[in-house]
């Protein structure tokens, strides 16, 4: 059925056009928009966040992360946990914005202007004449200045919501001391370990035991579904290859940008400065100018004395002692009147009086390094790459349309799309439904893998649609061979089951032995065998398991020494003799102050979180999609 639609898609499109357009008139276009557009993922005070909004915000955040950290693991960016974190931030921002609006919190124009004036990041977008470079700002940040201002205003208003809590946090000394002491609590202990390895020889596991375990735990011995695939990737680099640049265009670009491919002209000059700042009175400025004219007449008569005259009379402290020498400079290094005069001179010439904001200058041009421009052929490859790069975004948009259409029109093969766009068909074997550790490109994209493992893709072995797998990166793939999940034969896992049963049963024996020793040593300490005493704390575990550390620190300090038993699960059992509390060396006043500050920050963060949770309830904020069970790839479980 679907093959008919693909083959005669133009006829079908005309028919659908005649069928659907009248219904648009009757019912409106909104009825035909996809359900995904209206899918609600969160709600704050009756206002919804839709899935497209969530997707768009997550795309913005992942693009920013890619720009800042190009080597970031793609599986992290595509993880459900990171996507959910994006949604949580969106909800938080809207809750705080609602609270700020409810409290009529605003930011004054004066304060906003002061912040913008002091922002070093914005200074980079100011042109030499002081005006703001809106085009560059929008290209770099992806926002207009008006959008940036609105975002800053909103951020500052929402910061005020929490500032009333975090800014008034008070941590009593007793609370700080209790928290710090718990962190640094140190005990001297001895440990007797009862490991499963010591009891493994006492365990017997029969073939019947193994078969029974296998049947009772079939889910543990499933080989995951896997697929062999082939796929295409279209990105900016691939789009560049299809750009045709004429030789005339390259030479034109070279001529327009010659200064970028070589070194600029450099000039070396010496000067004599008689200071006359704009704040100086007119009378004093006149005296300064008269002084400069006298010196000018003197050096005009004897040009060879310029350096000596500068040493004796120049009021520029940076160059006077060097005879006025300013070393080599290019255009843009000096204030404009000075620069214009210097670049108008010939080598060896002395200027007239040049007035700048600093005063009156006499300039002597001592040397010239002409600009060096490499020949066209030497920089041709660089120019071609730059021209292709400038056209790549536009070309990618065209290629993306061709790519999307090609993988759809010929669903049983990627070759037509590859030939049309000069792409290479890539292959991968044993691909799973979720990204493998260390996967890159499309194989790290959950969306791409989900499309590959969709029922239609698996059954018909047809191309997936074009999937966005990264910034300016599309992929399409098809399954060439599919192996469904299936039980692993008992013979292949028999040894693994035997080892597991031996470990489990040995651990039970180890625990029984440890509990017996604990009871015996508690009654009579004679004959107890412990390892040498060690000093442990939460900061220094001395290679002891965490349950041992917790048990030792939980022991009542008033009843020491004392014995405690610790069940280590598969690692057996431990009997811990807690001998004494080891006092902490008092910290220096500086360290103590820093510790108190850290506790205060933790308390402030906890109060912020509690206040935010209250605001969520007040503004009826709820996330409508389930929280993923998985954590970020590579992160420990929680």
N, C-alpha and C positions, 0 to 999 in steps of 0.2 A: 504493500500500500504506500509506504513512505517512498519507495523507489519511484513510483509513478509521479509523486509530487516533485521529487528532485529532477526527474527527467523532463517534465513538462511544467517547470516552475513558472515560466513566463505566462503561459495560458492560464494557469491556476491563479497567478497574481492578478490578471485582468478580471477573472471571474470574481475573486474575492473583493477587488476594488468596487465592482458594480454592486456586490452584495452588501458590503460593510458601510460604504459612504452614506447611503440613505439612513441607515440606523444611527450613524453619528448625528445626523440632523435631528432624529427623533429623541435620542436618549442622551446625547452628549458624549464627548471623548472620554470623560472620566470613567465611564462604565467599562472601558476597554483597557484601562491601565492595569498592569500586572499586579497581582496580590502582593508581590514583594515590595512594591512601592509603598503600600499602606501598612506593611507589617510593623507592629509596634513592639519595641524592645524595652522601653522604659517609659515611666510617666511621672511627672512632677507637677503637683497642684493642677491636675487636669490637662496639662500640656504634654503631648507625646514626643518621644524620640523614636524615629522610624529606622528601620534597618538600613536604607540607603544613606541616611545621615551618619549612622554608626560606621558603615563601610567607608564613607568618604573621610571621616575624621581619622579612622585607623590608617587609611592610606596616606594621609598627610603626616601622621606621626611616624609611620614606618619609613616613608621617604626621607624624613628629616634624620632618622637614625642611620639610614644607609649613607646619607651625605656625610654625617659626622663620623661614622665608623664603617667604612666600606667593607671591612673583613668580618662583619657581624654574621653569626650563624643564621642563615635564612629560616631555619626551622623555628628559631625563637620568634622571629617576626610573624610567622604564620601560625603560631601556636594559639589554641583556644584560650589559654590563660592570659596571653598578652592582649588578645582582642577583648576579653572580658574586662581587663584592667583599663583599656581605653574607654569602655562604656561606663565603668565606675567613675572615671575622671569626668566624663561628660555630665553624669548625674550630679556629682559633687559641685561642678562649676555652676550648674543651673540652680541647685539648691541654694548655694551661697549668693548667687545673683538675685534670686527671689527674696532672700532674707535682706539683702542690701536695699532692694527696691521697697520692701515693706517698711524698713526703718528710715527710708528717705535719705540714704547715705549717698553723697555725691562728692565729686572732686572739683575743686575750684579751678578756673582757667589759669589763675596765677600760679598755683602749685603745679599744674600740668606743664605750663610753659617753663617753669624753673627746672623741672625734671628733664624735659626734652633738651634744654640748653646744657645740662650737665651730663647727658648721656654720651659717652665716648663712641658708642656704636653708631649713633646718628651722625656724628661729626664726619665720618668717612663718606657720607653721601652729600656733603656740601661742596659746591663748585668753588673755584678760586674767587669768584665775585661774591661769595656768601650765599647765593641762592641754593635751594634744595634740588637735588637731582632726582626728580620723581621717577623718571623712566628707569634709572639704575636701581633705585630702591625697590620698585615693583618687580623688576626682574629677579633680584636677589632674594627678596623676602616672600614674593608671591602675593603681596598685599599692597593696596594703595595706602598712601599716608593717612587718608581718612579712616580706613579700616584699622590701621595700626593704632591710631589715636583712640578709636572706640574700644579696641581691645585693652589698651593700657588703662583707659578710664574705668572699664569694667573690672579689670584685675585689681586696681587700687581700691575700688569701692568694696569688692568682696573681701579683700584683705582686712578692711576695717571691721568686717563682721567677726572674724576670729580674733582680731587684735584685742578686743574687749575682754577676751578670756585669757589668751596666752600672755597678753601684756600685763595682766594683774595676778599671775600665778605666784603663790607663796608656798615655799617648801619649809616646814618647821625643821629645826635642827635635829630633833629626835627622829623624824622620818628619814632625813638624809643619812643620819648615822646608822639607823637600822638597815637601810638599803645597802650602804657601802660595806658594813660589817658582814652582811650575808654574802656579798660578792667575794670578799677577801677571806672569809672563814676558812681556817686551815686546821687540819687534824693530822695527828701521827697515828698510823694504823699498821696492822700486820694482816696479811691475807693468806688463807689456805684455800687453794683452788682444787676443785674436783671436776676434771675435764672428761668429756665423753671418750676421748682417745684411750684413756686408761681402762675403760670398761668394754671397749669394742670386742675384745677377744672373748668376752663372756656372753655375747649376743649370738643367737642362732636364727637365721632367716631361711625358711624353706621356699621352694618354688611355688607352693600353694599360697604362701604369704604374699609373694610377689604378684602372682596372678590376681589375687583378691584386691590388692592395693591398686593394681592397674585398672581393674573393672570399676572400682569405687571412685577413681580419680581420673576418669578419661579426659576431662577438660584440661588436665595438666599436660597431656601428651598428644596435643593436636599440632600438626604441622600447619602454619598459617597459610592462607591463600597467597598466591604469588602470580605475577604475570611477566611475560617478556613483552617489551613494547618497543615501538619506534616513534620518534617525535621530531618536530621542527621547532626552532626558536627564532623569532624575529625580534631583533633589538636595533638600537641606533647604529651599532657597528655594521650590522647586516644591511641596514638601509643605506648607509654611506656607500657601500659597494655598487649600488644601483644608480648612484648619482653620476651623471655625465658632465664633466667640466671641460670646456673648450680651452685651447691654448691661449686664445685671445682674452678670455676671462681671467686666467691665471696671471698673464702679464699685466692686465689692467689692475688687478689686485696688488701686484708687486709694486707698480708705479705709485699707487695710492698709499702704500704703507712702507715705503723704502726705509723710513727712519726706524721702524720696528725691527728690521732684519739686520741692522748693522749698528755701529756706534754713532752717537750724535756728535756734532761739532762741539769741541771744548775750547774754551778761551781762558787764558791766564792773565790776570790784571793785578795791579797794585793801586791803592787809592789813598788819598788823604781826606780825612773827615773832620770837618768842624761842626760839632753838634749844635743843633738848633731845633729841639722838639717843638711840636705844635703848641705846647703849653707855654712856651717862652714868649715874652712880650715882644711887640713889633720892633721896639728900639733895640733890644738885645739881638733879635734876629738880623736886624740890619747890620749890627756890629760884626756878627758872625759871618755874614756874607762878605762884608768888606775885608775881613781877615782872609777868607778863602780866596778872594780876588787877588790879594797881595801875593799869596802863596802860588797862585796860578801863574802870575806874571814871572815869579822867580823861577819856577820849573820850566816855563816856556823858553826862558833865556838859556837855561842850562839843564836840558833833559836828563843828563847823566847824574844829576844831583837829586833826582826824585826820591830815591830810597832814603838818603840822609835827611831830606826835608820832611819826609813822612815820619821818620823816627823821632824827630825833634818836635813836630807840630801836630801830627794826626791825633785825634781824640778817640780813635777806635782802639780800645785796649787789646782786642784780639789780634790785630795785625800791625799796630804801630811798631812794635819791637822787631818785626820782621821786614821793616822797610815798606809796610803797607801791602805786602804780598797776600793775595787771597787764594792762591793755588788755582788749579784748573776747575772750571765749573761749566755746566751745560745750561741751556735755557730753562727757566723755571726755578733756578736756585736762588736768584736775587730778586729784590723788589723791582717792580716793573720799570720805573724811570731809570734806575741804575742799569738794569739789564739792557734796555733799549739803547742807551748810550754806549755801553761796552760793546755790543754786537754791531754797532754802526762804525766803530773805529777800525783802522787798519793797524797792522802790527807796528809797534813803535810809536803810534800817535798818542797824544795827550788830549783829553776832552776839555770842554769848557766847564763851567760850574754846573753841576747836576744836583738838583734839589729833590730830596726824598723826605719821608716822614722823620728820618733820623737827623737830617741837617743838610749840609752842603758838601758835595764830594768833588774831588778832582781825580780822574781815572787815567791810568797809564796802561795801555794794552801791551803786554810783554811777549805773548806767544799765542799761537793758534794751532790746535790739532784739528785738521779737517775731518768731516764726517767720513766714515768708511762704510760703504754699502757693498755687500757681497753681490756677485753676479747672479742673475736670475736662475741659472741652472743649478747653482749651489744651494739655493733655498727652495727650489721648485717643489720638492716633496713636502716640505713644511707648509708651503702655501696651499698645495692641493688638499692636504689634510684639514687645514683651517677652513677652506672654502666648503669642503664636504661637510665639516662639522656644523657650519652655519646653516647649511641647507638640510641637515639630517632630520631635524624635528619635523619640518614640513614634509620631507620625503617619507618619514616614518608613518605619518598620518595617512598618506596615500597608500603606502605599502601595507599598512594594517588593514585597510579596507579590502585590498586585493587578497591578502592572506586570509581574512575572515571568509570572503566569498569562495576562494579556491578550495579550502578544506571542507566547505559545505557542499559545493557543487560536485566534487568527486569524493564521495564519502569512503570509498574502499581503498584509497591510496593517497599517500602524502606526496607522491612524486610530482604530480602536476603543479602543486603549490611550490615545491622545492625548485622545479625547473623554471617556473615563472619568475621567482624572486631570487634565484641563484643561492638557495639555502642548502645546507647539508643535512640529510636525514641521519639522525643519531639513534642509537639503540641502547637499551638497558635490559638486563636480565634479572629475574628474581626480585622484581619491584613489589613492595608491599603497599597496603592501603594507606599507611601512615609513613611520613618521612623517616628515612633511616638516619642514624647519627652520622653527622658529617656530610649529609647530602647537600648538593648545591643546585642552583638554577631551578628548572621546573620540578625536578625530583624532590626539592625541598618545599614545594608548594602544596598545601593541603587541598586547595581548590582544584589544582590540576590532577592530583591523584584521585580526588573524589569523582571527577568527571571520567577518568579512565576506568574506575571501578563501578561506575553506574551500570545498572542492569542492561541497558540498551547497548552500551559500549562493549560489555563482556559477551553478550549473546551474538551481536551482529558483527563484532570486530571492526566497527566503523570509526572514523575520525571523531575526536571530540570537537566541540566548538572551539573557537579561539579563546584562550583563557589568559587573563592578565596575571603574570607570575612575578612581576617586579615593575619598577619604574621604567616606562617605555620598553616593555618587554612582554611579548605575547608568545604563547606556545599552543600547539595542538599535537595530540598523540593518538595512537591507536594500539590496541592490544593485539599482538600476533599469536600469543599462546597463553592460555590461562589454566592454572592449577588451583582448584578450590581447596579450602581447608579440609584436612582429613586426618584421621587418627594415625599416629606413628605406630608401626607394628611393635608388639611386645618384645620381640627379639632385639630390636634396636635400643630399647630403653631398659632392658632387664637389669643390666649392671648398675645403671643410675638409680633404679628403684631399690635394688639391694643396698647400695651405699646409703641411700636416704633412710631406709628402715633401720639399718645398723646404727646410724647417727642418732636417730630419734630414740631408739630403745636404750642406747648407751647413755644418752642424756638423762633418761628416766632413772637409770641405775645410779648415775653420778649424783642426781638430786637426792635420791634416797640415802646414799652414803653420806652426803653432806649434812642432811638433816639429822641423821643419827649421830654424827660427830658433834654437831652443834648442841644436841641434847646432852651428850656425854660430857663435853667440855664445860658446859654451863654448870653441870652438877659438880664436876671435879676437873679442875684445870690441869692436873698432873697428866703428862703424856701428850698434851696438845702440841701439834707441830705446825708452826707458822713460818712464813718467809720473814726475812729481815725487816725491821720497821722502816716505813717510808712516810714522807710528809706529802699530803695531797690537799688540793683545793679545787675550786671550780676553774681556776686559771691554770693550774698545773696538775693534770690527771695522772702523771707518772705511768702512762700506758695502761691504766686500769679502765675497765669498762664503766660506762656512765652509771649503770645501776649500783655499782660498788661505791662510786663517789657520792651518789645521792644518799645511799643508806648510811654511809659514814658521817655525812654532814647532818643527817636528820637525827642521829643518835643524841639522846638527852645529855648535854654537857655536864649536868649536875650528877650523873650516875656513872661517870667514867672511872675505870675502864669497863667496857661492856662488850659482849659478843652479839653480832647480828648475822642473820642468814640472808643470802641474796640469791634468788632464782635467776639464773642467766639464760634460761631457755635452752636453745640448741647448744650453747656453750657450757652447759653444765650447771655447777653450783659453786658458791663461794661462802666461806665463813670468815667474817671480818672482825678482828679485835680492834676496837677503837680505844687507843691508849690515852690520848690527852689532846687538849686544845693548844695549838701553837699560836702564841700572841703575835700580832702583826707589828712589824717595825713602824712606829709612828711616821706618817708622811711629812714632808716639808710643808710649810704653810702654803707655798705656791701650788703643790700637788693637791693638798686638801681643798683649796679653793676651787681648783679645776674639777675635782670630783663632785663637790657640792653643786657646781654649775651644771654638770652633766646630769645629776639627779634632778635638778630643777627643770632642765630641758625635757627630760623624760616625763616628768609630772605634767608639764605644760602640754606636751604632745598627747598625753592620755586625756587631759581635760578638753583639749581641742576635739579629740575623737568623740568623747562623750557628748559635747555640745553639738557637734555635727550630727550625731545620731538623733539627738533631740530635734534638730531642725528637719531631718529627714521625715520624722514622724509628723511634725507640725505641717510640713508642706506636702504630706502624703506622697513621698517619693518611693517608688518601687521599681525594681528591675524585673522585667517580665520573662526573661530567658533564664534557663537554669545555669547555675555557676558550674563551670567545668571541674571535673574531679582531678584532672591532671594539673601539675605545676609546670612552671617554665622548664623547657628542656635543659637538662644539666643541673637543675636545682634539686635539693633534697626534698623528699616528701614532707607534707605538713599534716 
